[in-house]
Amino acid sequence: KILKEVEAEAWRTSAAITGEPRDVLKLEVEDGGMEASDIKRLKELEKENAKLKKMFAELSLENEALKDVITKKLEADEKRTLVDYVRETFQMSSRASCRALNISRSVYFYRPDKQRDLPVIEAIGRFAEKYPRYGFPKIFQKLRKAGNRWNHKRVHRIYCQLGLNLKRKGKQRLPSRNPIQLSIPGQMNQSWSVDFMSDSLADGRTFRTFNVLDDFNRQALGIEIDTNLPATRIIRVLNQIASWRGYPKQIRMDNGPEFILLAMAEWTESHRIQLEFIKPGKSTQNSFVERFNRTFREEILSYYIFKDLKEVRELTENWLRE
């Protein structure tokens, strides 16, 4: 704005002194006394400058993107390798190389002690071999019970590096249908959940398991195993559990033939126990014991090949104690 005011003042002064036409003086002021070739060259420089600005902006964006990838996506060892490559290839100092790659110099000069994690690796491997279906939370719990005080973040890092993560099967997401949530009892023996499972031995014979669970703390009260489990056997198992646990106020179950017999109804009536039958085909209404069944199948039934029922009972008893 100041330059324009000075040029206008110079134009009025020159017009008053020389008396030349207004158009001639205005053209001289606008062109600054430059030749046509100089004006053409100036316009070419302006276009070239605009191209250079655009190129600089694109290169700056690419540089920021590369630094972001290096910072967030690469491990510390990979970052150190990049800095060494830049130093050797372009003869740059460590400070300049770290600044160019957006890497802290403390990260570059740090040299980890690879022998430091050996005790953790051995402990994790020992428990992972003994409990192959345990994920990280249960493995970490076993480490703590064994007296190891390692930080959970350190243990999880090594656990992931060993590739011990269990693969989770994806589930199809259905739209929300406002399901009724199971109520959790306020104390023990308010509600038990029972269910049957089946599997086979190495010789092809099938056997069944009768699982009893307390809904309050999801504690497994007992697992009865045999080739045949009639209603009288079920009543005997429940009486054995009640002898040390006490009788429940309610038992949740499906509509299996063992549960709808007259003998079961008479037994529950004599002990003032309410039977809560789920709707046919609605296993989610008995979710507590269904979730327990999944764990039992993954860690015992599907993992071992059983020779006889004795082996099944021994492995199950050891699993319940742990």
C-alpha positions in Angstrom: 0.0 0.0 0.0 2.8 2.4 0.8 4.6 1.6 -2.5 1.4 2.3 -4.4 1.0 5.7 -2.7 4.6 6.6 -3.5 4.1 5.6 -7.1 0.9 7.6 -7.4 2.6 10.7 -5.9 5.5 10.3 -8.3 3.1 10.1 -11.2 1.3 13.3 -10.2 4.6 15.2 -9.7 5.9 14.1 -13.1 2.7 15.0 -14.9 2.7 18.4 -13.3 6.4 19.1 -14.3 6.7 17.5 -17.7 3.1 17.8 -18.9 3.3 14.4 -20.6 0.0 12.4 -21.2 -1.4 10.4 -18.3 -1.3 7.0 -20.1 2.4 7.3 -20.9 3.3 8.1 -17.3 1.1 5.4 -15.9 2.6 2.8 -18.2 6.1 3.8 -17.1 5.2 3.6 -13.4 3.6 0.2 -13.7 6.4 -1.3 -15.7 9.1 0.4 -13.5 11.0 1.3 -16.6 11.6 -2.4 -17.5 11.8 -3.8 -21.0 9.3 -6.2 -22.4 11.8 -9.1 -22.2 12.3 -8.3 -18.5 8.6 -8.4 -17.8 8.3 -11.8 -19.6 11.2 -13.2 -17.6 9.6 -11.9 -14.4 6.3 -13.7 -15.2 8.2 -16.9 -16.0 10.0 -16.7 -12.6 6.7 -16.2 -10.9 5.3 -19.4 -12.5 8.5 -21.3 -11.6 8.2 -20.1 -8.1 4.6 -21.3 -7.8 5.7 -24.8 -9.1 8.6 -24.9 -6.5 6.2 -24.0 -3.7 3.8 -26.8 -4.7 6.7 -29.3 -4.9 8.0 -28.2 -1.5 4.5 -28.6 0.0 4.2 -32.1 -1.4 7.7 -33.1 -0.3 7.0 -31.7 3.2 3.8 -33.8 3.4 5.6 -37.0 2.3 8.4 -36.3 4.8 5.9 -36.0 7.6 4.1 -39.2 6.6 7.4 -41.1 6.5 8.4 -39.8 9.9 5.0 -40.8 11.3 5.3 -44.3 9.9 8.9 -44.7 11.2 7.8 -43.4 14.7 4.6 -45.5 15.1 5.0 -48.6 13.0 8.6 -49.7 13.4 10.2 -51.5 16.3 13.2 -50.0 18.1 15.7 -52.4 16.5 14.4 -51.5 13.0 14.7 -47.8 13.8 18.4 -48.3 14.9 19.1 -50.1 11.6 17.6 -47.2 9.6 19.8 -44.7 11.4 22.9 -46.8 10.8 22.0 -47.0 7.1 21.5 -43.2 6.8 24.8 -42.6 8.5 26.8 -45.0 6.3 25.1 -44.1 3.0 24.9 -40.3 3.3 27.9 -39.7 5.7 25.6 -37.9 8.2 26.2 -37.6 11.9 24.1 -39.6 14.4 22.4 -36.4 15.6 21.4 -35.4 12.0 20.3 -38.9 11.1 18.1 -39.2 14.2 16.6 -35.8 13.5 15.9 -36.6 9.8 14.1 -39.9 10.8 12.4 -38.3 13.8 14.0 -40.8 16.2 15.1 -40.0 19.7 18.9 -40.3 20.2 18.3 -42.2 23.5 16.4 -44.9 21.5 19.3 -45.1 19.0 22.1 -45.4 21.6 20.1 -47.8 23.9 21.4 -51.4 23.7 18.9 -53.9 25.3 20.2 -56.8 27.4 18.9 -59.8 25.5 19.7 -62.2 28.4 17.5 -60.2 30.8 14.2 -61.8 29.4 15.4 -65.4 29.5 13.9 -66.2 32.9 10.5 -64.8 31.8 10.7 -66.8 28.5 11.4 -70.0 30.3 8.6 -69.5 32.8 6.0 -68.6 30.2 7.1 -71.5 28.0 6.8 -73.9 31.0 3.2 -72.8 31.8 2.2 -72.6 28.1 3.3 -76.2 27.6 1.4 -77.4 30.7 -1.7 -75.4 30.0 -1.9 -75.0 26.2 -5.4 -73.6 26.1 -4.6 -70.8 28.6 -4.4 -67.2 27.3 -2.3 -64.4 28.6 -4.5 -63.5 31.7 -4.4 -67.1 33.0 -0.7 -67.5 32.2 0.1 -64.3 34.0 -2.0 -65.4 37.0 0.0 -68.6 37.2 3.3 -66.7 37.1 2.1 -64.5 40.0 1.1 -67.5 42.0 4.5 -69.0 41.4 6.1 -66.0 43.1 7.2 -64.0 40.0 6.7 -60.3 40.4 7.4 -59.3 36.7 5.3 -56.4 35.4 2.3 -57.4 33.3 3.3 -55.2 30.4 6.7 -56.8 30.2 5.2 -60.3 30.4 2.6 -59.5 27.7 5.4 -58.1 25.4 7.4 -61.3 25.7 4.2 -63.4 25.4 3.3 -61.7 22.1 6.9 -62.0 20.8 6.8 -65.8 21.4 3.7 -66.0 19.3 1.5 -67.7 21.9 -1.6 -65.6 21.3 -4.7 -67.8 20.9 -6.6 -67.3 17.7 -10.2 -66.2 18.4 -12.9 -67.3 16.1 -14.9 -64.3 14.8 -18.6 -64.2 15.4 -21.3 -62.9 13.2 -22.7 -59.7 14.6 -26.4 -59.7 14.8 -28.6 -56.7 15.4 -29.5 -56.0 19.0 -32.8 -57.6 20.0 -32.8 -56.4 23.6 -32.0 -59.8 25.2 -32.9 -60.3 28.9 -29.7 -60.4 30.9 -29.1 -63.2 33.4 -29.3 -62.0 36.9 -26.3 -62.8 39.1 -27.2 -64.2 42.5 -26.2 -62.2 45.6 -24.8 -65.2 47.5 -23.8 -68.8 47.1 -26.5 -71.6 46.7 -29.1 -69.2 45.5 -28.9 -70.6 41.9 -27.1 -73.6 40.3 -26.9 -74.3 36.6 -26.6 -77.9 35.3 -26.0 -79.3 31.8 -24.8 -82.4 30.0 -21.9 -82.9 27.5 -20.7 -85.8 25.5 -17.5 -87.1 24.0 -15.9 -90.3 22.9 -12.9 -92.5 23.9 -10.1 -93.7 21.6 -12.0 -96.9 20.9 -15.1 -95.1 19.8 -17.2 -95.5 22.9 -19.2 -92.4 23.9 -19.5 -91.0 27.4 -21.4 -88.2 29.0 -20.5 -85.6 31.6 -22.9 -83.9 34.1 -21.7 -80.4 35.0 -22.9 -78.5 38.1 -22.1 -74.8 38.4 -22.9 -72.2 41.1 -24.1 -69.1 39.3 -22.8 -66.8 42.1 -19.1 -67.2 41.5 -19.2 -69.6 38.5 -17.5 -72.3 40.6 -17.6 -75.8 39.3 -19.2 -77.9 42.1 -18.8 -81.2 40.3 -18.5 -83.1 37.0 -19.9 -86.6 36.9 -18.5 -88.8 34.1 -19.9 -92.1 32.8 -21.3 -93.9 29.8 -24.8 -93.6 31.1 -26.3 -91.0 33.5 -29.9 -91.7 34.4 -32.0 -89.5 36.6 -31.3 -91.6 39.7 -27.6 -91.1 39.2 -28.1 -87.3 38.8 -30.1 -87.1 42.1 -27.3 -89.0 43.8 -24.6 -86.6 42.5 -26.7 -83.6 43.6 -27.1 -85.1 47.1 -23.3 -85.6 47.3 -22.6 -82.0 46.4 -25.3 -80.8 48.8 -23.7 -82.8 51.7 -20.8 -80.3 51.8 -22.2 -77.3 49.9 -25.8 -77.2 51.0 -28.9 -77.3 48.9 -29.6 -74.5 46.4 -32.8 -72.5 46.2 -33.0 -72.9 42.5 -31.6 -75.1 39.7 -31.5 -73.8 36.1 -31.5 -76.5 33.4 -32.7 -77.4 29.9 -35.6 -79.7 29.0 -33.5 -82.9 28.9 -35.3 -86.2 29.6 -33.4 -86.7 32.8 -34.7 -83.5 34.2 -38.4 -83.8 33.5 -38.9 -87.2 35.1 -41.1 -87.6 38.1 -38.2 -88.7 40.3 -36.4 -85.3 39.8 -39.6 -83.4 40.5 -40.2 -85.3 43.8 -36.6 -84.8 44.9 -36.7 -81.0 44.3 -40.1 -80.7 46.1 -38.8 -82.6 49.1 -35.8 -80.2 49.4 -37.8 -77.1 48.5 -35.8 -76.4 45.3 -37.3 -74.6 42.4 -36.6 -75.9 38.9 -36.2 -73.2 36.3 -36.4 -74.7 32.8 -35.1 -72.6 29.9 -37.0 -72.3 26.7 -36.4 -75.0 24.1 -33.5 -74.1 21.8 -32.6 -71.0 24.0 -29.2 -72.2 25.3 -28.3 -68.5 26.0 -30.7 -68.5 28.9 -28.3 -71.0 30.6 -25.2 -69.0 29.6 -23.2 -69.5 32.9 -22.9 -73.3 32.5 -22.6 -73.0 28.6 -19.5 -70.8 29.0 -18.1 -73.3 31.5 -18.8 -76.1 29.0 -16.7 -74.3 26.3 -13.7 -74.0 28.6 -14.0 -77.6 29.7 -14.2 -78.8 26.1 -11.2 -76.7 24.9 -8.9 -77.5 27.8 -9.8 -81.2 28.4 -12.2 -82.9 26.1 -10.9 -81.6 22.8 -7.2 -81.6 23.8 -6.7 -85.2 25.0 -7.4 -88.6 23.5 -8.7 -90.8 26.3 -8.0 -94.5 26.7 -10.7 -95.1 29.3 -13.1 -93.4 31.7 -10.5 -93.6 34.5 -8.2 -91.3 32.5 -11.0 -88.9 31.8 -11.9 -88.7 35.5 -8.3 -88.2 36.6 -7.6 -85.4 34.2 -10.9 -83.7 35.0 -10.3 -83.9 38.8 -6.8 -82.4 38.4 -8.3 -79.6 36.2 -10.9 -78.8 38.7 -8.4 -78.6 41.6 -6.3 -76.1 39.6 
